Amino acid sequence: MAIADGPGQRLPLLVVATTNPGKRAEFARLLASLPWKVADLSLAGDGYVPPPEDGETYADNARTKALAAARASGRVALADDSGLEVEALDGAPGVHSARYGGEGLDDGGRVRRLLEALSGVPASRRGAAFVAHLTVASPDGRVLAEVEVAVGGRIAFAPRGHGGFGYDPVFEPLGMGCTMAELAPAAKDLFSHRGRATQLLLPALRRLALDVRAASA
């Protein structure tokens, strides 16, 4: 995942702290307008050891991942932690969304587990929110910028659509009439929790790119 250098330019490098192919592709689109060359965790090689995602909040986990990626790569790093909060499940799976139902499940298995937990729950009680927290950190251990966004919606009765990843096939954003997985990638970027959070973070990332380039000049 990379942005090509512009003519006559040397772009600073931003590491996105994920090994999830869906997130890599999504961030590649979301960050495409920025004056950064964007790389994933392969840049850090064997120096990156995934930290445990055992924080009590999305912010805890995003900061831990961003700081670990920045230290291992020696570059500014961006990490996210996100989750699905379902009203009828008292906010679960929340920060445990990526491991909901047990470590052995894939995305499809977690979606099936969620629908089983909501069996018999009517549409009026299937409210939910997708939450994303994004953190940017530097190799010297500083948190440089953070944002958190929640997008409201509801859980569908069955999966629909073939795009996206995670819980996208069963999450219907408010007023959309379709699931995240039924949206084209460009439309999803406008309405998704990660898309909206990244939009809020873009001004800070632009300023950081200028600072990094000035420091290395």
Backbone as CSV, one residue per row, in Angstrom:
resi,resn,N_x,N_y,N_z,CA_x,CA_y,CA_z,C_x,C_y,C_z
1,MET,0.863,-1.182,0.000,0.000,0.000,0.000,0.890,1.219,0.000
2,ALA,0.855,2.006,-1.039,1.772,3.136,-1.098,1.230,4.229,-1.993
3,ILE,1.681,5.446,-1.748,1.414,6.585,-2.600,2.721,6.937,-3.286
4,ALA,2.686,7.035,-4.576,3.917,7.309,-5.305,4.408,8.716,-5.008
5,ASP,5.721,8.875,-5.005,6.308,10.196,-4.822,5.925,11.091,-5.990
6,GLY,5.649,12.338,-5.683,5.354,13.297,-6.726,6.625,13.721,-7.437
7,PRO,6.486,14.361,-8.626,7.665,14.793,-9.375,8.538,15.724,-8.538
8,GLY,9.797,15.347,-8.387,10.724,16.202,-7.673,10.499,16.284,-6.182
9,GLN,9.679,15.384,-5.640,9.367,15.452,-4.222,9.857,14.202,-3.509
10,ARG,10.213,14.388,-2.244,10.472,13.243,-1.370,9.440,13.306,-0.273
11,LEU,8.496,12.393,-0.309,7.403,12.410,0.654,7.818,11.724,1.942
12,PRO,7.409,12.244,3.098,7.644,11.532,4.353,6.826,10.250,4.379
13,LEU,7.265,9.320,5.206,6.643,8.003,5.248,5.733,7.869,6.463
14,LEU,4.524,7.391,6.227,3.542,7.136,7.276,3.230,5.643,7.296
15,VAL,3.388,5.007,8.454,3.110,3.587,8.591,1.709,3.397,9.161
16,VAL,0.894,2.607,8.479,-0.436,2.272,8.967,-0.345,0.931,9.693
17,ALA,-0.702,0.942,10.962,-0.481,-0.222,11.828,-1.630,-1.214,11.718
18,THR,-1.656,-1.972,10.623,-2.654,-3.018,10.480,-2.108,-4.136,9.610
19,THR,-2.593,-5.336,9.853,-2.319,-6.470,8.973,-3.605,-6.945,8.312
20,ASN,-4.718,-6.233,8.560,-6.021,-6.590,8.002,-6.092,-6.096,6.554
21,PRO,-6.247,-6.999,5.571,-6.261,-6.565,4.165,-7.361,-5.560,3.863
22,GLY,-8.543,-5.735,4.482,-9.630,-4.798,4.257,-9.298,-3.403,4.752
23,LYS,-8.711,-3.330,5.947,-8.319,-2.023,6.488,-7.199,-1.400,5.657
24,ARG,-6.236,-2.208,5.204,-5.151,-1.676,4.375,-5.714,-0.993,3.130
25,ALA,-6.651,-1.677,2.460,-7.238,-1.111,1.246,-8.043,0.144,1.557
26,GLU,-8.772,0.114,2.668,-9.594,1.260,3.039,-8.721,2.478,3.346
27,PHE,-7.677,2.295,4.137,-6.804,3.417,4.470,-6.047,3.923,3.239
28,ALA,-5.710,3.031,2.306,-5.054,3.470,1.079,-5.923,4.486,0.346
29,ARG,-7.230,4.225,0.303,-8.150,5.182,-0.334,-8.283,6.455,0.492
30,LEU,-8.462,6.291,1.800,-8.748,7.433,2.663,-7.585,8.409,2.761
31,LEU,-6.361,7.912,2.621,-5.174,8.749,2.786,-4.554,9.184,1.464
32,ALA,-5.205,8.838,0.358,-4.598,9.041,-0.964,-4.313,10.497,-1.285
33,SER,-5.044,11.430,-0.678,-4.865,12.848,-1.013,-3.742,13.514,-0.215
34,LEU,-3.144,12.793,0.716,-2.179,13.407,1.628,-0.751,13.403,1.081
35,PRO,0.071,14.363,1.516,1.477,14.403,1.094,2.350,13.455,1.907
36,TRP,1.907,12.210,2.013,2.669,11.154,2.680,2.867,10.001,1.697
37,LYS,3.947,9.286,1.857,4.075,7.967,1.258,3.620,6.985,2.323
38,VAL,2.623,6.184,2.008,1.975,5.346,3.008,2.417,3.896,2.852
39,ALA,2.812,3.284,3.961,3.244,1.891,3.976,2.514,1.150,5.087
40,ASP,2.528,-0.164,5.029,1.915,-0.947,6.098,3.000,-1.539,6.993
41,LEU,2.630,-2.461,7.856,3.555,-2.970,8.864,4.689,-3.817,8.307
42,SER,4.596,-4.190,7.034,5.703,-4.946,6.450,6.993,-4.135,6.475
43,LEU,6.881,-2.810,6.536,8.064,-1.951,6.606,8.894,-2.230,7.862
44,ALA,8.204,-2.580,8.961,8.910,-2.803,10.224,9.575,-4.171,10.295
45,GLY,9.192,-5.082,9.394,9.800,-6.407,9.365,9.609,-7.149,10.684
46,ASP,10.651,-7.890,11.077,10.569,-8.689,12.298,10.626,-7.834,13.562
47,GLY,10.890,-6.538,13.398,10.978,-5.675,14.570,9.645,-5.345,15.201
48,TYR,8.549,-5.648,14.481,7.228,-5.341,15.025,6.629,-6.578,15.676
49,VAL,6.289,-6.446,16.938,5.583,-7.504,17.664,4.190,-6.961,17.996
50,PRO,3.129,-7.565,17.458,1.785,-7.044,17.717,1.510,-6.962,19.210
51,PRO,1.151,-5.799,19.714,0.863,-5.679,21.147,-0.501,-6.285,21.474
52,PRO,-0.705,-6.733,22.705,-2.030,-7.247,23.077,-3.056,-6.118,23.055
53,GLU,-4.218,-6.404,22.469,-5.292,-5.410,22.412,-6.229,-5.648,23.599
54,ASP,-5.716,-5.360,24.784,-6.459,-5.648,25.998,-6.856,-4.385,26.751
55,GLY,-6.857,-3.251,26.053,-7.267,-2.005,26.680,-8.752,-1.973,26.984
56,GLU,-9.144,-1.095,27.885,-10.544,-0.976,28.249,-11.321,-0.081,27.289
57,THR,-10.614,0.687,26.455,-11.265,1.588,25.515,-10.618,1.460,24.146
58,TYR,-11.313,1.971,23.129,-10.733,2.020,21.787,-9.470,2.869,21.793
59,ALA,-9.499,3.963,22.552,-8.333,4.846,22.625,-7.117,4.096,23.168
60,ASP,-7.313,3.307,24.212,-6.201,2.537,24.780,-5.545,1.659,23.715
61,ASN,-6.359,0.918,22.986,-5.825,-0.019,21.996,-5.192,0.703,20.817
62,ALA,-5.822,1.780,20.339,-5.270,2.509,19.198,-3.917,3.121,19.553
63,ARG,-3.811,3.696,20.758,-2.533,4.284,21.176,-1.452,3.219,21.275
64,THR,-1.788,2.077,21.866,-0.805,0.996,22.019,-0.280,0.542,20.660
65,LYS,-1.183,0.372,19.700,-0.774,-0.094,18.375,0.045,0.963,17.631
66,ALA,-0.389,2.223,17.712,0.331,3.283,17.016,1.748,3.446,17.571
67,LEU,1.878,3.434,18.882,3.198,3.596,19.501,4.111,2.418,19.179
68,ALA,3.569,1.206,19.198,4.379,0.026,18.873,4.851,0.066,17.428
69,ALA,3.968,0.453,16.505,4.341,0.523,15.091,5.362,1.619,14.844
70,ALA,5.206,2.756,15.516,6.148,3.863,15.341,7.534,3.481,15.847
71,ARG,7.595,2.829,17.018,8.893,2.418,17.570,9.575,1.396,16.668
72,ALA,8.801,0.413,16.185,9.386,-0.667,15.396,9.863,-0.184,14.026
73,SER,9.145,0.764,13.427,9.479,1.230,12.079,10.386,2.440,12.058
74,GLY,10.429,3.172,13.190,11.182,4.414,13.211,10.512,5.527,12.438
75,ARG,9.222,5.397,12.187,8.462,6.368,11.403,7.193,6.776,12.159
76,VAL,6.590,7.872,11.714,5.266,8.236,12.227,4.290,7.128,11.849
77,ALA,3.421,6.745,12.786,2.498,5.640,12.544,1.069,6.032,12.882
78,LEU,0.145,5.475,12.131,-1.291,5.663,12.330,-1.909,4.319,12.656
79,ALA,-2.690,4.268,13.739,-3.383,3.038,14.101,-4.830,3.365,14.429
80,ASP,-5.680,2.367,14.248,-7.075,2.544,14.637,-7.510,1.377,15.499
81,ASP,-8.482,1.636,16.344,-9.205,0.560,16.999,-10.679,0.876,16.829
82,SER,-11.429,-0.116,16.468,-12.834,0.122,16.162,-13.672,-1.033,16.657
83,GLY,-14.968,-0.787,16.754,-15.847,-1.833,17.232,-17.299,-1.513,16.961
84,LEU,-18.111,-2.526,17.159,-19.556,-2.438,16.968,-20.230,-2.501,18.332
85,GLU,-21.075,-1.529,18.626,-21.798,-1.494,19.898,-23.293,-1.656,19.617
86,VAL,-23.878,-2.716,20.161,-25.274,-3.054,19.892,-26.108,-2.797,21.134
87,GLU,-27.154,-2.005,20.981,-27.972,-1.606,22.131,-28.571,-2.803,22.862
88,ALA,-29.115,-3.757,22.109,-29.778,-4.900,22.730,-28.799,-5.817,23.457
89,LEU,-27.507,-5.656,23.190,-26.471,-6.459,23.858,-25.701,-5.608,24.867
90,ASP,-26.327,-4.529,25.321,-25.716,-3.634,26.320,-24.358,-3.098,25.865
91,GLY,-24.247,-2.803,24.572,-23.019,-2.230,24.039,-21.999,-3.235,23.535
92,ALA,-22.247,-4.513,23.721,-21.344,-5.541,23.194,-21.521,-5.622,21.668
93,PRO,-20.514,-6.154,20.954,-19.209,-6.621,21.440,-18.199,-5.514,21.765
94,GLY,-18.444,-4.272,21.332,-17.588,-3.152,21.732,-16.120,-3.358,21.413
95,VAL,-15.256,-3.094,22.405,-13.805,-3.197,22.166,-13.369,-4.628,21.887
96,HIS,-14.255,-5.585,22.117,-13.926,-6.992,21.855,-14.455,-7.455,20.497
97,SER,-14.859,-6.521,19.634,-15.509,-6.883,18.366,-14.660,-7.798,17.505
98,ALA,-13.347,-7.566,17.452,-12.478,-8.373,16.590,-12.309,-9.797,17.107
99,ARG,-12.666,-10.027,18.365,-12.513,-11.367,18.952,-13.846,-11.927,19.447
100,TYR,-14.931,-11.319,19.023,-16.261,-11.724,19.466,-16.535,-13.184,19.091
101,GLY,-16.974,-13.959,20.063,-17.280,-15.356,19.828,-16.094,-16.284,19.928
102,GLY,-14.892,-15.743,20.167,-13.701,-16.590,20.291,-12.693,-16.312,19.200
103,GLU,-11.436,-16.570,19.487,-10.343,-16.261,18.574,-10.408,-17.054,17.271
104,GLY,-11.077,-18.224,17.272,-11.070,-19.076,16.084,-12.013,-18.655,14.983
105,LEU,-12.851,-17.653,15.200,-13.838,-17.267,14.198,-13.277,-16.271,13.195
106,ASP,-13.737,-16.377,11.947,-13.416,-15.363,10.948,-14.554,-14.345,10.918
107,ASP,-14.499,-13.397,9.973,-15.524,-12.366,9.900,-16.920,-12.974,9.785
108,GLY,-17.062,-13.959,8.902,-18.368,-14.592,8.717,-18.857,-15.261,9.983
109,GLY,-17.961,-15.900,10.708,-18.337,-16.565,11.949,-18.790,-15.583,13.004
110,ARG,-18.110,-14.436,13.083,-18.511,-13.422,14.066,-19.860,-12.812,13.714
111,VAL,-20.116,-12.621,12.426,-21.424,-12.111,12.009,-22.513,-13.099,12.383
112,ARG,-22.278,-14.381,12.130,-23.282,-15.400,12.493,-23.504,-15.425,13.998
113,ARG,-22.432,-15.305,14.772,-22.572,-15.295,16.235,-23.399,-14.100,16.680
114,LEU,-23.177,-12.945,16.066,-23.942,-11.750,16.412,-25.422,-11.935,16.092
115,LEU,-25.722,-12.461,14.917,-27.122,-12.652,14.543,-27.800,-13.678,15.441
116,GLU,-27.065,-14.685,15.875,-27.628,-15.654,16.819,-27.967,-14.972,18.142
117,ALA,-27.078,-14.079,18.609,-27.320,-13.372,19.864,-28.533,-12.448,19.765
118,LEU,-28.856,-12.005,18.543,-29.988,-11.106,18.339,-31.226,-11.817,17.811
119,SER,-31.196,-13.134,17.813,-32.351,-13.902,17.335,-33.600,-13.519,18.124
120,GLY,-34.657,-13.165,17.420,-35.909,-12.785,18.067,-36.005,-11.328,18.476
121,VAL,-34.915,-10.571,18.338,-34.924,-9.146,18.705,-35.547,-8.358,17.552
122,PRO,-36.598,-7.580,17.796,-37.275,-6.861,16.707,-36.451,-5.695,16.188
123,ALA,-36.862,-5.182,15.041,-36.139,-4.087,14.395,-36.015,-2.869,15.304
124,SER,-37.032,-2.626,16.126,-37.032,-1.447,16.992,-35.962,-1.501,18.065
125,ARG,-35.393,-2.696,18.311,-34.381,-2.842,19.362,-33.026,-3.275,18.805
126,ARG,-32.830,-3.079,17.498,-31.576,-3.516,16.875,-30.645,-2.331,16.576
127,GLY,-30.832,-1.237,17.314,-29.960,-0.082,17.154,-28.513,-0.433,17.476
128,ALA,-27.591,0.231,16.788,-26.162,-0.059,16.970,-25.341,1.146,16.534
129,ALA,-24.077,1.099,16.835,-23.147,2.140,16.383,-21.805,1.507,16.070
130,PHE,-21.186,1.962,14.998,-19.802,1.642,14.678,-18.946,2.762,15.251
131,VAL,-17.911,2.424,15.998,-17.025,3.411,16.617,-15.606,3.192,16.116
132,ALA,-14.917,4.291,15.799,-13.510,4.209,15.392,-12.702,5.258,16.140
133,HIS,-11.567,4.843,16.679,-10.611,5.765,17.301,-9.308,5.651,16.529
134,LEU,-8.809,6.782,16.030,-7.550,6.832,15.281,-6.510,7.594,16.075
135,THR,-5.302,7.047,16.123,-4.182,7.672,16.832,-2.965,7.741,15.922
136,VAL,-2.289,8.881,15.939,-1.025,9.054,15.229,0.064,9.222,16.281
137,ALA,1.153,8.456,16.152,2.233,8.490,17.136,3.585,8.608,16.440
138,SER,4.576,9.098,17.198,5.926,9.258,16.671,6.852,8.220,17.305
139,PRO,8.007,7.953,16.668,8.927,6.946,17.209,9.468,7.279,18.597
140,ASP,9.436,8.563,18.981,9.946,8.936,20.302,8.893,8.795,21.401
141,GLY,7.764,8.152,21.077,6.769,7.846,22.103,5.704,8.898,22.328
142,ARG,5.603,9.884,21.436,4.583,10.917,21.587,3.338,10.566,20.788
143,VAL,2.158,10.842,21.365,0.904,10.789,20.623,0.712,12.150,19.976
144,LEU,0.639,12.169,18.650,0.632,13.424,17.900,-0.771,13.917,17.564
145,ALA,-1.706,13.017,17.416,-3.080,13.408,17.078,-4.002,12.232,17.329
146,GLU,-5.258,12.531,17.663,-6.256,11.492,17.911,-7.642,12.015,17.554
147,VAL,-8.494,11.126,17.073,-9.912,11.442,16.875,-10.727,10.184,17.164
148,GLU,-11.986,10.386,17.521,-12.905,9.258,17.693,-14.267,9.649,17.127
149,VAL,-14.869,8.738,16.384,-16.150,8.987,15.722,-17.047,7.778,15.906
150,ALA,-18.338,8.034,16.136,-19.349,6.981,16.189,-20.383,7.239,15.097
151,VAL,-20.774,6.192,14.387,-21.782,6.274,13.334,-22.954,5.383,13.731
152,GLY,-24.134,5.974,13.851,-25.313,5.219,14.268,-25.934,4.406,13.141
153,GLY,-26.645,3.359,13.529,-27.309,2.519,12.547,-28.119,1.428,13.231
154,ARG,-28.328,0.338,12.527,-29.055,-0.804,13.073,-28.481,-2.079,12.493
155,ILE,-28.753,-3.197,13.179,-28.280,-4.497,12.713,-29.357,-5.156,11.865
156,ALA,-29.014,-5.528,10.653,-29.944,-6.193,9.750,-30.250,-7.599,10.263
157,PHE,-31.301,-8.203,9.695,-31.692,-9.551,10.110,-30.873,-10.624,9.408
158,ALA,-30.201,-10.263,8.322,-29.360,-11.215,7.589,-28.287,-10.429,6.844
159,PRO,-27.145,-11.041,6.573,-26.090,-10.344,5.832,-26.552,-9.976,4.424
160,ARG,-26.092,-8.792,3.969,-26.373,-8.354,2.603,-25.148,-7.628,2.057
161,GLY,-24.808,-7.934,0.819,-23.693,-7.260,0.171,-22.396,-8.035,0.270
162,HIS,-21.478,-7.708,-0.626,-20.217,-8.454,-0.710,-19.001,-7.551,-0.549
163,GLY,-19.197,-6.276,-0.247,-18.072,-5.372,-0.064,-17.671,-5.274,1.393
164,GLY,-16.621,-4.495,1.650,-16.201,-4.251,3.029,-15.651,-5.483,3.711
165,PHE,-15.725,-5.485,5.023,-15.208,-6.591,5.827,-15.815,-6.479,7.217
166,GLY,-15.468,-7.395,8.092,-15.987,-7.347,9.458,-17.500,-7.457,9.503
167,TYR,-18.121,-6.542,10.233,-19.571,-6.568,10.412,-20.312,-5.757,9.352
168,ASP,-19.617,-5.306,8.313,-20.247,-4.481,7.283,-21.512,-5.105,6.679
169,PRO,-21.564,-6.437,6.465,-22.758,-7.001,5.824,-24.033,-6.913,6.658
170,VAL,-23.930,-6.620,7.957,-25.152,-6.554,8.776,-25.359,-5.183,9.416
171,PHE,-24.508,-4.200,9.102,-24.677,-2.871,9.685,-25.284,-1.930,8.658
172,GLU,-26.464,-1.395,8.998,-27.154,-0.435,8.141,-27.010,0.962,8.750
173,PRO,-26.241,1.867,8.139,-26.155,3.235,8.661,-27.534,3.897,8.658
174,LEU,-27.771,4.759,9.623,-29.059,5.427,9.726,-29.401,6.149,8.428
175,GLY,-30.629,5.895,7.949,-31.127,6.590,6.775,-30.619,6.080,5.449
176,MET,-29.779,5.028,5.445,-29.178,4.578,4.202,-30.018,3.534,3.469
177,GLY,-30.707,2.660,4.222,-31.511,1.627,3.587,-30.697,0.500,2.988
178,CYS,-29.410,0.446,3.295,-28.549,-0.625,2.806,-27.466,-0.863,3.841
179,THR,-26.793,-1.991,3.729,-25.697,-2.269,4.652,-24.416,-1.634,4.137
180,MET,-23.423,-1.547,5.016,-22.114,-1.044,4.600,-21.538,-1.883,3.462
181,ALA,-21.804,-3.182,3.481,-21.248,-4.071,2.471,-21.907,-3.893,1.113
182,GLU,-23.052,-3.207,1.059,-23.726,-2.942,-0.219,-23.284,-1.620,-0.837
183,LEU,-22.515,-0.823,-0.107,-22.050,0.458,-0.627,-20.800,0.280,-1.481
184,ALA,-20.687,1.084,-2.526,-19.433,1.132,-3.278,-18.345,1.696,-2.366
185,PRO,-17.073,1.345,-2.594,-16.006,1.813,-1.694,-16.006,3.328,-1.478
186,ALA,-16.207,4.111,-2.527,-16.187,5.573,-2.370,-17.332,6.047,-1.489
187,ALA,-18.503,5.412,-1.622,-19.643,5.787,-0.789,-19.420,5.358,0.657
188,LYS,-18.854,4.179,0.847,-18.561,3.721,2.207,-17.600,4.678,2.906
189,ASP,-16.618,5.185,2.173,-15.651,6.098,2.776,-16.315,7.364,3.308
190,LEU,-17.429,7.770,2.710,-18.139,8.966,3.153,-18.936,8.727,4.425
191,PHE,-19.462,7.499,4.574,-20.405,7.240,5.656,-19.865,6.373,6.786
192,SER,-18.733,5.706,6.579,-18.245,4.770,7.592,-17.598,5.502,8.760
193,HIS,-17.489,4.811,9.886,-16.844,5.364,11.066,-15.373,5.678,10.802
194,ARG,-14.666,4.773,10.112,-13.258,5.028,9.814,-13.112,6.154,8.794
195,GLY,-14.021,6.199,7.831,-13.970,7.259,6.841,-14.171,8.625,7.463
196,ARG,-15.166,8.750,8.334,-15.431,10.044,8.963,-14.313,10.430,9.930
197,ALA,-13.789,9.448,10.651,-12.684,9.742,11.574,-11.453,10.211,10.796
198,THR,-11.161,9.556,9.676,-10.006,9.949,8.885,-10.174,11.360,8.332
199,GLN,-11.386,11.697,7.899,-11.630,13.059,7.406,-11.307,14.100,8.480
200,LEU,-11.665,13.810,9.726,-11.353,14.735,10.811,-9.852,14.828,11.072
201,LEU,-9.142,13.745,10.781,-7.709,13.690,11.064,-6.856,14.296,9.943
202,LEU,-7.428,14.466,8.751,-6.634,14.906,7.603,-5.886,16.226,7.830
203,PRO,-6.526,17.258,8.419,-5.761,18.501,8.620,-4.515,18.297,9.485
204,ALA,-4.641,17.513,10.559,-3.486,17.257,11.411,-2.406,16.485,10.667
205,LEU,-2.802,15.524,9.838,-1.822,14.747,9.085,-1.115,15.607,8.044
206,ARG,-1.826,16.546,7.444,-1.182,17.459,6.489,-0.136,18.323,7.197
207,ARG,-0.507,18.851,8.375,0.448,19.672,9.125,1.668,18.854,9.540
208,LEU,1.436,17.623,9.968,2.549,16.765,10.377,3.490,16.464,9.215
209,ALA,2.932,16.272,8.034,3.774,16.022,6.864,4.705,17.200,6.603
210,LEU,4.182,18.407,6.718,5.016,19.596,6.539,6.110,19.670,7.599
211,ASP,5.741,19.349,8.865,6.712,19.400,9.958,7.835,18.379,9.731
212,VAL,7.460,17.173,9.322,8.459,16.115,9.111,9.389,16.492,7.960
213,ARG,8.820,17.018,6.884,9.656,17.411,5.749,10.590,18.556,6.112
214,ALA,10.080,19.505,6.899,10.918,20.642,7.315,12.062,20.173,8.209
215,ALA,11.760,19.207,9.099,12.782,18.714,10.018,13.883,17.936,9.302
216,SER,13.513,17.308,8.176,14.506,16.497,7.472,15.201,17.255,6.360
217,ALA,14.792,18.505,6.148,15.383,19.312,5.060,16.835,19.682,5.367
